[in-house]
């Protein structure tokens, strides 16, 4: 399941492709989707080991290995890997493992959610609802655990959900974009300290201008998306902050 742009279930920008409804969802199809810059958050559901995904495609079985994933420089900010053992950093040895390949194949990924053993999340709405409402990944994971798993656990819940982990930053917050907010132009004179997300996304129909007084705090990622992005020559992005420029602009889904 590939979920772009907005991190709330039911969003118009959510694309779901599952076995039986997408006959072309093969290994190659998934790799192409990873390379598609539109996808900023991805949930994949696939049989897996620590080092490879399995795709049952028509009458064949295809595998996607961690080293291929590592070679793809996609733009996703986060992943939820509904893939057995994808975040098992212990049994993978010196080769590497799937979770790390997603995390380190670019400088944009902020977190990977997945299991260190067989099983994965289930009860996704208990995770995505708080995540879409502005909770951090770690807080959303905690709420999922309390609301879906509860205080006592059956053997089935232990087999499925023990081992769930977050790689990288549990404080990442992803509610940063209003899909219907797309002005003609944006002028950034000072940082928006009222927005407590550590990912801030600005997009415009024509241009975005960044003045030298605009300072991105350490630990914050800012994405500027417009056909033309103009940055004052005196602007400096401090160490620990991240500024990404895209030149696509607005695509409004009606």
C-alpha positions as CSV (number, residue, x, y, z in Angstrom):
1,X,0.0,0.0,0.0
2,X,1.5,3.3,-1.1
3,X,0.3,6.4,0.7
4,X,1.5,9.8,-0.7
5,X,1.4,13.3,0.6
6,X,-1.2,13.1,3.4
7,X,-0.9,10.8,6.4
8,X,-4.6,10.2,7.1
9,X,-6.6,7.2,5.9
10,X,-9.3,8.1,3.4
11,X,-7.3,11.0,1.9
12,X,-8.0,11.7,-1.7
13,X,-4.3,11.4,-2.3
14,X,-4.0,7.9,-0.9
15,X,-3.3,5.2,-3.5
16,X,-4.0,1.6,-2.4
17,X,-2.9,-1.4,-4.5
18,X,-3.4,-4.9,-3.2
19,X,-3.2,-8.4,-4.4
20,X,-6.2,-9.2,-6.5
21,X,-7.1,-5.6,-7.4
22,X,-3.8,-4.5,-9.0
23,X,-2.7,-7.2,-11.4
24,X,0.4,-5.2,-12.3
25,X,1.7,-4.9,-8.8
26,X,4.9,-6.8,-9.4
27,X,8.4,-6.2,-8.1
28,X,9.1,-3.9,-11.0
29,X,5.9,-1.9,-10.3
30,X,6.9,-1.4,-6.6
31,X,10.4,-0.3,-7.6
32,X,8.9,2.2,-10.0
33,X,6.6,3.5,-7.3
34,X,9.6,3.9,-5.0
35,X,11.3,6.1,-7.6
36,X,8.1,8.2,-8.0
37,X,8.7,11.5,-6.3
38,X,5.0,11.8,-5.4
39,X,5.1,9.2,-2.6
40,X,6.2,10.7,0.6
41,X,4.9,8.0,3.0
42,X,4.8,4.4,2.1
43,X,3.3,1.3,3.7
44,X,4.2,-2.0,2.0
45,X,2.5,-5.2,2.9
46,X,4.6,-8.2,1.6
47,X,6.0,-11.5,2.8
48,X,9.6,-10.8,3.8
49,X,12.7,-11.9,5.5
50,X,15.3,-9.5,7.0
51,X,17.0,-9.1,3.6
52,X,14.2,-9.5,0.9
53,X,10.6,-8.9,0.0
54,X,8.6,-11.5,-1.8
55,X,6.0,-10.6,-4.5
56,X,3.6,-13.2,-5.8
57,X,3.0,-11.9,-9.3
58,X,0.6,-13.8,-11.6
59,X,2.2,-17.3,-11.8
60,X,5.6,-16.4,-10.6
61,X,7.4,-15.4,-7.4
62,X,9.7,-12.4,-7.5
63,X,12.1,-11.1,-4.8
64,X,13.4,-7.6,-4.0
65,X,16.6,-7.5,-2.0
66,X,17.8,-4.9,0.5
67,X,20.8,-3.9,-1.7
68,X,18.5,-3.0,-4.6
69,X,16.3,-0.9,-2.3
70,X,19.4,0.9,-1.0
71,X,20.4,1.8,-4.6
72,X,17.0,3.6,-5.2
73,X,17.1,7.3,-4.2
74,X,13.5,8.0,-3.5
75,X,11.9,10.9,-1.6
76,X,9.8,9.1,1.0
77,X,9.9,10.7,4.4
78,X,8.7,7.6,6.3
79,X,7.7,3.9,5.9
80,X,5.5,1.4,7.7
81,X,6.8,-2.0,6.7
82,X,4.0,-4.6,7.1
83,X,6.7,-7.1,6.3
84,X,7.9,-9.9,8.6
85,X,11.4,-9.3,10.1
86,X,12.1,-6.2,7.9
87,X,13.6,-4.4,10.9
88,X,15.5,-7.4,12.2
89,X,19.0,-5.9,12.6
90,X,20.2,-8.9,14.6
91,X,19.9,-11.9,12.1
92,X,20.9,-9.9,9.1
93,X,24.6,-10.0,10.0
94,X,27.1,-7.8,8.1
95,X,25.0,-7.8,4.9
96,X,22.4,-5.3,6.0
97,X,18.6,-5.5,6.3
98,X,15.5,-4.1,4.7
99,X,14.7,-1.4,7.3
100,X,18.2,0.1,7.1
101,X,18.1,0.1,3.3
102,X,14.9,2.2,3.3
103,X,16.3,4.5,6.0
104,X,19.7,5.2,4.6
105,X,19.2,5.1,0.8
106,X,18.7,8.9,0.8
107,X,19.0,11.9,3.1
108,X,15.2,12.4,3.4
109,X,13.8,9.4,5.3
110,X,13.1,10.3,8.9
111,X,11.7,7.0,10.2
112,X,10.9,3.3,9.5
113,X,8.2,1.4,11.4
114,X,8.5,-2.4,11.3
115,X,8.9,-5.7,13.1
116,X,12.1,-7.4,14.3
117,X,10.4,-10.8,13.8
118,X,7.4,-12.4,12.2
119,X,4.2,-10.4,12.4
120,X,3.7,-6.6,12.1
121,X,1.2,-3.9,13.0
122,X,-2.6,-4.6,12.2
123,X,-5.2,-2.2,13.5
124,X,-3.7,0.6,11.3
125,X,-6.3,3.2,12.0
126,X,-5.2,3.3,15.7
127,X,-1.8,4.4,14.3
128,X,-2.6,6.5,11.4
129,X,-5.4,8.6,13.0
130,X,-3.1,10.1,15.7
131,X,-0.3,10.4,13.1
132,X,-2.5,12.3,10.7
133,X,-3.8,14.5,13.6
134,X,-0.3,15.8,14.4
135,X,1.1,13.2,16.9
136,X,4.7,12.2,16.5
137,X,5.5,8.7,15.1
138,X,6.5,7.5,18.6
139,X,3.3,8.9,20.2
140,X,1.2,7.4,17.5
141,X,2.9,4.1,18.0
142,X,2.2,4.3,21.8
143,X,-1.5,5.1,21.2
144,X,-1.7,2.2,18.7
145,X,-0.3,-0.1,21.3
146,X,-2.6,1.1,24.1
147,X,-5.8,1.2,22.0
148,X,-5.3,-1.9,19.8
149,X,-3.2,-4.2,21.9
150,X,-4.3,-3.1,25.4
151,X,-2.7,-3.9,28.7
152,X,-2.8,-7.8,28.4
153,X,-1.9,-9.8,25.4
154,X,-3.0,-13.1,24.0
155,X,-0.6,-15.5,22.4
156,X,-1.8,-14.3,19.0
157,X,-1.0,-10.7,19.9
158,X,2.4,-11.7,21.2
159,X,3.2,-13.5,18.0
160,X,2.0,-10.7,15.8
161,X,3.0,-7.5,17.6
162,X,5.9,-8.1,19.9
163,X,9.0,-6.8,18.2
164,X,7.5,-3.7,16.6
165,X,10.1,-1.0,16.4
166,X,10.8,2.5,15.1
167,X,14.1,3.1,13.3
168,X,15.6,6.6,13.4
169,X,13.4,9.5,14.8
170,X,10.3,8.7,17.0
171,X,9.7,12.4,17.4
172,X,9.0,12.9,13.7
173,X,5.7,14.6,13.0
174,X,4.1,14.5,9.6
175,X,1.0,16.7,9.6
176,X,2.6,19.5,7.6
177,X,0.5,20.0,4.5
178,X,-3.0,21.3,3.6
179,X,-3.8,19.9,0.2
180,X,-6.2,22.6,-0.7
181,X,-3.9,25.5,0.3
182,X,-2.0,26.5,-2.8
183,X,-1.4,30.3,-3.2
184,X,0.1,31.8,-6.3
185,X,3.3,32.8,-4.5
186,X,4.9,32.5,-1.0
187,X,7.3,34.8,0.7
188,X,9.2,33.3,3.7
189,X,10.5,36.1,5.9
190,X,10.7,34.2,9.2
191,X,10.3,30.7,10.4
192,X,6.8,29.6,11.5
193,X,7.3,28.7,15.1
194,X,3.6,28.0,15.6
195,X,3.9,24.9,13.4
196,X,5.3,22.3,15.7
197,X,5.9,19.7,13.1
198,X,9.5,18.9,12.2
199,X,8.5,18.7,8.5
200,X,7.2,21.9,6.9
201,X,6.0,21.8,3.4
202,X,5.3,25.0,1.3
203,X,4.0,24.8,-2.3
204,X,2.8,27.5,-4.7
205,X,1.5,27.8,-8.2
206,X,4.3,30.1,-9.5
207,X,7.1,30.9,-7.0
208,X,8.5,30.7,-3.5
209,X,10.9,33.4,-2.2
210,X,13.2,32.8,0.8
211,X,14.7,35.9,2.5
212,X,17.9,35.8,4.4
213,X,16.1,36.4,7.8
214,X,14.4,33.0,7.3
215,X,16.3,30.5,9.6
216,X,15.5,26.8,9.7
217,X,16.0,25.5,13.2
218,X,18.2,22.4,13.7
219,X,16.2,19.2,13.4
220,X,13.6,20.7,11.0
221,X,13.1,19.7,7.4
222,X,11.6,22.3,5.1
223,X,10.3,21.4,1.6
224,X,9.8,24.2,-1.0
225,X,7.8,23.1,-4.0
226,X,7.0,25.6,-6.8
227,X,8.0,26.0,-10.4
228,X,10.4,28.7,-9.3
229,X,12.2,28.9,-6.0
230,X,14.2,32.0,-5.3
231,X,16.6,32.0,-2.3
232,X,18.4,35.1,-1.0
233,X,22.1,34.8,-1.6
234,X,22.7,35.5,2.1
235,X,20.4,32.7,3.3
236,X,22.2,30.0,5.2
237,X,20.8,26.6,6.2
238,X,22.3,25.7,9.6
239,X,23.9,22.4,10.4
240,X,21.3,19.9,11.5
241,X,18.5,21.5,9.4
242,X,17.4,20.4,6.0
243,X,16.1,22.4,3.0
244,X,14.8,20.6,0.0
245,X,13.7,22.2,-3.2
246,X,11.2,20.7,-5.6
247,X,10.0,22.4,-8.8
248,X,6.6,20.8,-9.4
249,X,4.2,23.1,-7.6
250,X,0.5,22.5,-7.0
251,X,-1.5,19.5,-8.1
252,X,-5.0,19.9,-6.7
253,X,-7.2,16.9,-6.4
254,X,-10.8,17.9,-6.9
